[in-house]
Each structure stands twice: as C-alpha cells, then as structure tokens.
Amino acid sequence: MNINRYMVESGSCWVYPLYAKDQDLFKLQSEAQTAERRLWRLPENGRVPPWEWRRR
C-alpha cells in the first residue's frame, strides 16, 4: 500500500507540489475535493495548507 496515495485519496492531506513526483496524486486530490472527503469537508476558511500554517 502506498501511504501517500491513501492519505491524499482519503482527503487526509494536501499534495505538496514542490515534492510531488507522482502526478496521479493531483488527480486523487481533485477527486477527494469533489467528494468532500475529510479536510475538504471543512469550510474553506478552515482549511490551511501546512506550508501556509508554518509561515504564520
């Protein structure tokens, strides 16, 4: 099992474009967003990508 794919597909994390080598992750993320899985179910103002949260 590829844990990265599982986490993105389940809506448990974002794909970090700088390090994403598997282009399928972007498709899986899009599908998770459309299906409103986990973090994508939160209100938009409640979703803060980790790289933005760290900058704050």
C-alpha positions in Angstrom: 0.0 0.0 0.0 1.3 3.5 -0.9 0.5 5.6 2.2 0.9 8.9 0.3 -1.7 7.9 -2.2 -4.0 6.6 0.5 -3.8 9.8 2.5 -4.4 12.1 -0.5 -7.2 9.9 -1.7 -8.9 9.9 1.7 -8.7 13.6 1.9 -6.3 13.5 4.9 -3.6 15.7 3.4 -2.7 18.1 0.6 -0.3 17.3 -2.2 2.8 19.5 -1.9 3.6 20.4 -5.5 7.3 21.1 -4.8 8.0 17.5 -3.8 5.2 15.6 -5.7 6.8 13.1 -8.1 3.6 11.1 -8.6 1.4 13.2 -10.9 -1.6 10.9 -10.1 -1.6 12.5 -6.6 -3.1 15.6 -8.1 -5.9 13.7 -9.7 -6.6 11.9 -6.4 -6.6 15.2 -4.5 -9.1 16.6 -7.0 -11.4 13.6 -6.6 -11.2 13.9 -2.8 -12.1 17.6 -3.1 -15.1 16.9 -5.3 -16.3 14.2 -3.0 -15.6 16.5 0.0 -13.6 13.9 1.9 -12.2 14.7 5.3 -10.4 18.1 5.2 -12.2 19.1 2.0 -15.4 18.9 4.1 -14.3 21.8 6.2 -15.3 25.3 5.4 -12.8 26.9 3.0 -11.6 29.4 5.6 -10.9 26.5 8.0 -8.5 24.8 5.5 -4.9 25.9 5.9 -2.3 24.0 4.0 0.6 23.1 6.2 3.2 25.2 4.3 1.0 28.3 4.9 0.3 27.4 8.5 4.1 27.2 9.2 4.7 30.6 7.7 2.2 32.2 10.1 
